[in-house]
Amino acid sequence: KNMSSSDDSSSRKSSECHRFFGYGKRIPRDVKRHCGMCRQHGVVVETRGHICQFKNCECDKCKLVRKRRSIMSTQIRLRREQDKRFQ
């Protein structure tokens, strides 16, 4: 009996976790997101419909932004795979 109660709590935790990560996926239109590479060069440009003038820039700041984007996309991909497996 003790074993089943721990199973119940673990399934409840996983569903709580799933709900936590599933919360607020969409970003409202009124939220302004800005281009990271342009921001590093002192230009504040909204990302939506933006063609970055620094997309081929090889400065250290832009390399850091690209690295951060790569890490974030890897984390998102991993989380989505885990969500798919543990549903």
PAVEXLUM-93109 format. One record per residue: residue number from 1; x, z, y of N, C-alpha, C in turn. Coordinates in Angstrom, 1 decimal. Example, Ala and Ser with C-alpha at 12.3 -4.5 7.8 and 13.67 -1.06 7.14 Angstrom:
<sites>
{site 1,{13.2,7.8,-5.7},{12.3,7.8,-4.5},{13.2,7.8,-3.3}}
{site 2,{12.8,7.1,-2.2},{13.7,7.1,-1.1},{12.9,7.9,0.0}}
</sites>
This chain:
<sites>
{site 1,{0.8,0.0,-1.2},{0.0,0.0,0.0},{0.9,0.0,1.3}}
{site 2,{1.9,0.8,1.2},{2.8,0.8,2.4},{3.4,-0.5,2.7}}
{site 3,{3.7,-1.3,1.7},{4.3,-2.6,1.8},{3.3,-3.6,2.6}}
{site 4,{2.0,-3.5,2.2},{1.0,-4.3,2.9},{0.9,-4.0,4.4}}
{site 5,{1.0,-2.7,4.7},{0.9,-2.3,6.1},{2.0,-2.9,6.9}}
{site 6,{3.2,-3.0,6.3},{4.3,-3.5,7.1},{4.2,-5.0,7.2}}
{site 7,{3.5,-5.7,6.2},{3.3,-7.1,6.3},{2.3,-7.4,7.4}}
{site 8,{1.2,-6.5,7.5},{0.2,-6.7,8.5},{0.9,-6.6,9.9}}
{site 9,{1.7,-5.6,10.1},{2.4,-5.4,11.4},{3.3,-6.6,11.7}}
{site 10,{4.0,-7.1,10.7},{4.9,-8.2,11.0},{4.1,-9.5,11.3}}
{site 11,{3.0,-9.7,10.7},{2.2,-10.9,11.0},{1.6,-10.7,12.4}}
{site 12,{1.2,-9.5,12.8},{0.7,-9.2,14.1},{1.8,-9.5,15.1}}
{site 13,{3.0,-9.0,14.9},{4.1,-9.2,15.8},{4.4,-10.7,16.0}}
{site 14,{4.4,-11.5,14.9},{4.7,-12.9,15.0},{3.6,-13.6,15.8}}
{site 15,{2.3,-13.2,15.7},{1.3,-13.8,16.5},{1.4,-13.5,17.9}}
{site 16,{1.8,-12.2,18.2},{2.0,-11.8,19.6},{3.1,-12.5,20.2}}
{site 17,{4.2,-12.8,19.4},{5.3,-13.5,19.9},{4.9,-14.9,20.2}}
{site 18,{4.1,-15.5,19.3},{3.7,-16.9,19.5},{2.9,-17.0,20.8}}
{site 19,{2.0,-16.1,21.0},{1.1,-16.1,22.2},{2.0,-15.9,23.4}}
{site 20,{3.0,-15.1,23.3},{3.9,-14.9,24.5},{4.6,-16.2,24.9}}
{site 21,{5.1,-16.9,23.9},{5.9,-18.1,24.2},{4.9,-19.2,24.5}}
{site 22,{3.7,-19.2,24.1},{2.8,-20.3,24.4},{2.1,-20.1,25.7}}
{site 23,{2.4,-19.0,26.4},{1.7,-18.7,27.7},{2.3,-19.5,28.8}}
{site 24,{1.5,-20.1,29.6},{1.9,-20.8,30.8},{2.9,-21.9,30.7}}
{site 25,{2.6,-22.8,29.7},{3.5,-23.9,29.5},{3.5,-24.9,30.6}}
{site 26,{2.3,-25.2,31.2},{2.1,-26.2,32.2},{2.5,-25.6,33.6}}
{site 27,{3.2,-26.4,34.4},{3.5,-26.0,35.7},{2.5,-26.6,36.7}}
{site 28,{1.9,-25.8,37.5},{0.9,-26.4,38.4},{1.5,-27.4,39.4}}
{site 29,{0.7,-28.3,39.9},{1.1,-29.3,40.8},{1.6,-28.7,42.2}}
{site 30,{1.1,-27.6,42.6},{1.5,-27.0,43.9},{2.8,-26.3,43.8}}
{site 31,{3.4,-26.1,42.6},{4.7,-25.5,42.5},{5.8,-26.5,42.8}}
{site 32,{6.7,-26.2,43.7},{7.7,-27.2,44.0},{9.0,-26.9,43.2}}
{site 33,{9.4,-28.0,42.5},{10.6,-27.9,41.7},{11.6,-28.8,42.4}}
{site 34,{12.9,-28.4,42.5},{13.9,-29.2,43.2},{15.0,-29.6,42.3}}
{site 35,{15.6,-30.8,42.7},{16.7,-31.3,41.9},{17.9,-30.4,42.0}}
{site 36,{18.4,-30.0,40.8},{19.5,-29.1,40.8},{20.8,-29.7,41.3}}
{site 37,{21.1,-31.0,41.0},{22.3,-31.6,41.4},{22.3,-31.9,42.9}}
{site 38,{21.1,-32.3,43.5},{21.0,-32.5,44.9},{21.2,-31.1,45.6}}
{site 39,{20.6,-30.1,45.1},{20.7,-28.8,45.7},{22.1,-28.3,45.8}}
{site 40,{22.9,-28.6,44.8},{24.3,-28.2,44.8},{25.1,-28.9,45.9}}
{site 41,{24.6,-30.1,46.3},{25.3,-30.8,47.4},{24.6,-30.5,48.8}}
{site 42,{23.7,-29.5,48.8},{23.1,-29.1,50.1},{21.8,-30.0,50.5}}
{site 43,{21.3,-30.8,49.6},{20.1,-31.6,49.8},{19.0,-31.0,49.0}}
{site 44,{17.9,-30.6,49.7},{16.8,-30.1,48.9},{15.7,-31.2,48.8}}
{site 45,{15.6,-31.7,47.6},{14.6,-32.8,47.3},{13.7,-32.3,46.1}}
{site 46,{12.4,-32.6,46.3},{11.5,-32.3,45.2},{11.8,-33.2,44.0}}
{site 47,{11.7,-32.7,42.8},{12.0,-33.4,41.6},{11.0,-34.5,41.2}}
{site 48,{9.7,-34.3,41.5},{8.7,-35.2,41.0},{8.9,-36.6,41.7}}
{site 49,{9.0,-37.6,40.9},{9.2,-38.9,41.5},{10.6,-39.2,42.1}}
{site 50,{11.6,-38.4,41.8},{12.9,-38.4,42.4},{13.9,-39.2,41.6}}
{site 51,{14.6,-40.0,42.3},{15.8,-40.7,41.7},{17.0,-40.1,42.3}}
{site 52,{17.8,-39.4,41.5},{18.9,-38.6,42.1},{20.1,-39.5,42.5}}
{site 53,{20.5,-39.3,43.7},{21.6,-40.0,44.2},{23.0,-39.5,43.7}}
{site 54,{22.9,-38.3,43.1},{24.1,-37.7,42.5},{24.2,-37.8,41.0}}
{site 55,{23.4,-38.7,40.4},{23.3,-38.7,38.9},{24.6,-39.1,38.3}}
{site 56,{25.5,-39.8,39.0},{26.8,-40.2,38.4},{27.9,-39.4,39.0}}
{site 57,{27.6,-38.3,39.7},{28.6,-37.5,40.3},{29.3,-36.7,39.3}}
{site 58,{30.6,-36.6,39.4},{31.4,-35.9,38.4},{32.1,-34.6,38.9}}
{site 59,{31.5,-34.0,40.0},{32.1,-32.8,40.6},{31.8,-31.6,39.6}}
{site 60,{32.5,-30.5,39.8},{32.3,-29.4,38.9},{30.9,-28.8,39.0}}
{site 61,{30.3,-28.8,40.2},{28.9,-28.3,40.3},{27.9,-29.1,39.5}}
{site 62,{28.1,-30.4,39.6},{27.1,-31.3,38.9},{27.4,-31.2,37.4}}
{site 63,{28.6,-31.1,37.0},{28.9,-30.9,35.6},{28.2,-29.6,35.0}}
{site 64,{28.3,-28.6,35.9},{27.6,-27.3,35.5},{26.1,-27.5,35.4}}
{site 65,{25.5,-28.2,36.3},{24.1,-28.4,36.2},{23.7,-29.2,34.9}}
{site 66,{24.5,-30.2,34.6},{24.3,-31.0,33.4},{24.4,-30.2,32.2}}
{site 67,{25.4,-29.3,32.2},{25.6,-28.4,31.0},{24.4,-27.4,30.9}}
{site 68,{24.0,-26.9,32.0},{22.8,-26.0,31.9},{21.6,-26.7,31.4}}
{site 69,{21.4,-28.0,31.9},{20.2,-28.8,31.4},{20.3,-29.0,29.9}}
{site 70,{21.5,-29.3,29.4},{21.8,-29.5,28.0},{21.5,-28.3,27.2}}
{site 71,{21.9,-27.1,27.6},{21.7,-25.9,26.9},{20.2,-25.6,26.9}}
{site 72,{19.5,-25.8,28.0},{18.1,-25.5,28.1},{17.3,-26.4,27.2}}
{site 73,{17.7,-27.7,27.1},{16.9,-28.6,26.3},{17.1,-28.3,24.8}}
{site 74,{18.4,-27.8,24.4},{18.6,-27.4,23.1},{17.8,-26.2,22.7}}
{site 75,{17.7,-25.2,23.6},{17.0,-24.0,23.4},{15.5,-24.3,23.2}}
{site 76,{15.0,-25.2,24.1},{13.5,-25.6,24.0},{13.3,-26.3,22.7}}
{site 77,{14.2,-27.2,22.3},{14.0,-27.9,21.0},{14.0,-26.9,19.8}}
{site 78,{14.9,-26.0,19.8},{15.0,-25.0,18.8},{13.7,-24.1,18.8}}
{site 79,{13.3,-23.7,19.9},{12.0,-22.9,20.0},{10.8,-23.6,19.4}}
{site 80,{10.7,-24.9,19.8},{9.6,-25.7,19.3},{9.7,-25.9,17.8}}
{site 81,{10.9,-26.1,17.2},{11.0,-26.2,15.8},{10.6,-24.9,15.1}}
{site 82,{11.0,-23.7,15.7},{10.7,-22.4,15.1},{9.2,-22.2,15.2}}
{site 83,{8.6,-22.6,16.3},{7.1,-22.4,16.5},{6.4,-23.2,15.4}}
{site 84,{6.9,-24.4,15.1},{6.3,-25.2,14.1},{6.4,-24.6,12.7}}
{site 85,{7.5,-24.1,12.4},{7.8,-23.5,11.1},{7.0,-22.2,10.9}}
{site 86,{6.8,-21.4,11.9},{6.3,-20.0,11.7},{4.8,-19.9,12.2}}
{site 87,{4.1,-21.0,12.2},{2.7,-21.0,12.6},{1.9,-20.7,11.4}}
</sites>
